Amino acid sequence: MQRCCTTGHRHESDFRRGRTRLSKQAQTVLAFDYGLRQIGVATGNSLFGTTHALPILKARDGVPNWASVAALVDEWQPDLLVVGEPLNMDGSVSELSEKAHKFGRRLGGRLNLPVQMVDERLSSFEAKQQSRERGHGGDYNKNPVDSLAAELILQTWLSGQIGADS
């Protein structure tokens, strides 16, 4: 049981924050860096600890083309979905993090898959820094880094899983 982030009610759910123990067999995970205009996506494997950025999804006011999301799920067959939680630097919930939670609930409900939220503070900053080091020209509208941010979110989740197995 967990407390719902919007109503405060307690309910059973696969929508979780933190770690989930996955079996030692390979698990495919899709990660999302939620945004109002575009959503970064990455895929990874929990056994091998590998990650790969995928093309971004366009969104309108935070709502993606759900057919495109379903196509990604059909292609990658993930066992788990991870959504970055954009908390404020002090750890408090922001308006965007509430929208990311809503997106996560919709993902889980539409796709019938478990969803975990992962603290993504500074993931976009880190993605931009890494991109600059690789020669990115700085035009993030023309060359967005959202999927790199999703990959960093997934790497954070994977490192938490490795730490949980120790």
N, C-alpha and C positions, 0 to 999 in steps of 0.2 A: 504494500500500500504506500502511496505517496500523496502528498498534498498537491493539488492542481495549482499551477502558477497563476491562473486567471480567476478562479472562483474560490479557492481556498478549501474546496471539498477534497476528501480523501477518496481515492479510487485505485483499483488495480490497473496496471498499464505496462506495456512494453516500452513506453516513453520514459527514459531514465536519464539521469545526469550521472556522470562518473563512469566507473568500470563495470563491465560485464565479463564474466569468465567465459571465454570461448574455448572449445575443445582444442586439442593439439593438432587436429587436422586443419588443412588450409581453409581459411575463411576469406571470402571476398567482401570488401567493405567499400561503399561509395560515400564520399564526404562532400559536403556542400558548404560554401562560403556565401551565406545569404546576403543579398543586397536588394535594394528597391528597383534598380534598373537592370542588373545582371547578377547571376548567381554562378560562382565558380564551382567546378566539379573536379573531383579526383577519385581515382580508384586505387585500391591497395589489397595486399594479401597479408593476413595476420601471421601466417606461419613463417613466411620468408621476410616479412618486414619491408616489403617493396611498396612503392607508391608511384603513381603516374598522373600528371595533370591531364584533364580532358578539356574539350572546347567548352567555353562558357555557355550558359543558358540565358537568353534574354528574358527579362521580366518587366511587367508593367505594374507599378506600385507594389512590387514585391511578389506578384503572382506570375509564376512561370507558365509556359505552354505545357500543360500537364501531359499532353501526348508526347512531347519531347522527353519529359522526365520518365514516363512509362517506357519509351523506347530505350533509354539508357539502362533501365532496370532489366528489360528483356535481353539486352545485349550482354550486360555484365553479370546478371544473376547474383546480386549481392545477398549475403546472409544478414547484413546489418547496414543501417544508414547512420551516418554521423553528421551532425549539423553544428557549425561553429556558433558559439554563444558570445555575442559582442557585449560583454560586461564593461562597465565603466572601470577606469583604472583603480578605483577604490573597492572594486568587487560588487558594487551595487548594480541593480538591474536598470538598463536603459530602455528607452522607447523602442529602439531597434532590436534589443534582445527579446522584448516581449513579442515583436513581430517574427523574429527568428523561431521562437518557441511555437508560435501559431503555425509557421511554415513546417516545422518538425512534426507537429501533431497531424497536419494535413498529409504530409508525406507518409507517415505511418498508417493513417486511416485509408488513404487511397491505394497504397501499395501493399498493405497487410504485411509490413516488415517492422522489426524493432528499430527504434530510433534512439540515439544517445546524443545529448548535448555535450559539447566540449568547449571549455574556456578558450576563446580565440583572441584574447587581448594581445595586441601588437602583431597579429599575423599579417595584416595588410601592410603595416609598416615594414615588417621583415621581408615580405614578398617584394615590395618596391626596392628595398635595399639590395636584395639578392639580384634583382633584375638590373639595377644600375651597375652592379659589379660585373654583370654579363654583357654590358654595353647597351642597355635599354636607353632610348633617347629621352624619356621623361614624359612622353605623350601617352598617358594611361587611358585616355578615351580611345585612341587609335589602337594601342597595344595594351589591353587590360591585363592585370596580374591576378585577377580573381581566382583563376584555377590554380595558380601557384599558391595563393593563400589557402585554398581548399586542401592542397597537398600538404602544406605545413600543418593545418588542423589535423589532418589524418596522421601525419607523423607524430604529432603530440599524443593523439589517441593510442597509436601503436606503442609508443614508448611507455605509456601508462599500463598497457597490457603486459609488456615485458617486465616492468617493475612488479606487477601483481603476481607474476609467475615465479619470482625469486624467492 
